[in-house]
C-alpha cells in the first residue's frame, strides 16, 4: 500500500476509502498497540489515485517522498496512456485539502 511505503513501515495498519468529495483515497493510520501507545490513530493520509502521491493530512501540505514510494510511483507512471502521460503534471498538482472529516 502506498501510504505504508510513504511512512517506511510504522507497524500499524490502514483503513480507508475513496472520498467522493476530493477523489482521493483517504486512510486512517491505526496504531497496532493503542493500549501502550495511547492513541488508536497515528495519522490521516490521502493518496492520489492517478499518481500515487501520498499526502499527510495532519501536516497539511506535506507530500511524502521516500525511495520505496518513488519506486511504486514509477510503476504507476509506466501504465499511463499517452493522454495520461501528457496530463501527468496536472494530475500530480491535485491537492486533497486538509479536511479529514
C-alpha positions as semicolon CSV with decimal commas, in nm:
position;residue;x (nm);y (nm);z (nm)
1;X;0,000;0,000;0,000
2;X;0,131;0,341;-0,094
3;X;0,060;0,503;0,244
4;X;0,272;0,242;0,423
5;X;0,555;0,295;0,171
6;X;0,543;0,665;0,247
7;X;0,583;0,602;0,618
8;X;0,862;0,343;0,594
9;X;0,691;0,071;0,798
10;X;0,520;0,210;1,106
11;X;0,397;-0,130;1,216
12;X;0,040;-0,004;1,202
13;X;-0,240;-0,071;0,961
14;X;-0,455;0,148;0,740
15;X;-0,830;0,174;0,700
16;X;-0,985;0,389;0,434
17;X;-1,194;0,452;0,129
18;X;-1,233;0,675;-0,175
19;X;-1,360;1,020;-0,084
20;X;-1,631;1,126;-0,331
21;X;-1,567;1,490;-0,238
22;X;-1,192;1,500;-0,312
23;X;-1,145;1,199;-0,541
24;X;-0,855;1,086;-0,321
25;X;-0,832;0,770;-0,116
26;X;-0,833;0,875;0,249
27;X;-0,671;0,640;0,500
28;X;-0,655;0,643;0,878
29;X;-0,333;0,504;1,019
30;X;-0,424;0,268;1,303
31;X;-0,179;0,202;1,584
32;X;-0,139;-0,172;1,646
33;X;-0,091;-0,123;2,021
34;X;-0,313;0,167;2,123
35;X;-0,319;0,047;2,486
36;X;0,054;0,105;2,520
37;X;0,096;0,395;2,278
38;X;-0,205;0,595;2,397
39;X;-0,382;0,663;2,067
40;X;-0,560;0,447;1,814
41;X;-0,482;0,683;1,526
42;X;-0,132;0,783;1,419
43;X;-0,238;0,990;1,119
44;X;-0,466;1,052;0,824
45;X;-0,330;1,019;0,472
46;X;-0,461;1,098;0,126
47;X;-0,349;0,902;-0,179
48;X;-0,383;1,047;-0,527
49;X;-0,532;0,758;-0,730
50;X;-0,382;0,886;-1,055
51;X;-0,020;0,938;-0,950
52;X;0,024;0,756;-0,619
53;X;0,126;1,074;-0,438
54;X;0,069;1,042;-0,063
55;X;-0,021;1,345;0,150
56;X;-0,011;1,381;0,528
57;X;-0,346;1,534;0,621
58;X;-0,236;1,621;0,975
59;X;0,066;1,812;0,846
60;X;-0,139;1,986;0,581
61;X;0,051;2,024;0,258
62;X;0,323;1,766;0,325
63;X;0,368;1,527;0,035
64;X;0,567;1,216;0,126
65;X;0,879;1,130;-0,072
66;X;1,055;0,805;0,020
67;X;1,264;0,578;-0,206
68;X;1,010;0,293;-0,180
69;X;0,723;0,528;-0,263
70;X;0,905;0,679;-0,564
71;X;0,967;0,328;-0,697
72;X;0,597;0,239;-0,671
73;X;0,500;0,569;-0,836
74;X;0,734;0,493;-1,128
75;X;0,547;0,165;-1,182
76;X;0,219;0,358;-1,186
77;X;0,353;0,605;-1,446
78;X;0,463;0,321;-1,675
79;X;0,097;0,217;-1,702
80;X;-0,018;0,563;-1,813
81;X;-0,182;0,603;-2,150
82;X;-0,033;0,866;-2,382
83;X;-0,306;1,112;-2,277
84;X;-0,243;1,050;-1,907
85;X;0,130;1,098;-1,959
86;X;0,062;1,437;-2,117
87;X;-0,160;1,528;-1,819
88;X;0,078;1,394;-1,552
89;X;0,170;1,733;-1,403
90;X;-0,195;1,839;-1,392
91;X;-0,286;1,511;-1,218
92;X;0,007;1,545;-0,977
93;X;-0,087;1,903;-0,887
94;X;-0,423;1,789;-0,749
95;X;-0,436;1,853;-0,379
96;X;-0,663;1,672;-0,132
97;X;-0,701;1,956;0,116
98;X;-0,671;1,905;0,491
99;X;-1,022;1,809;0,592
100;X;-1,019;1,457;0,735
101;X;-1,389;1,465;0,828
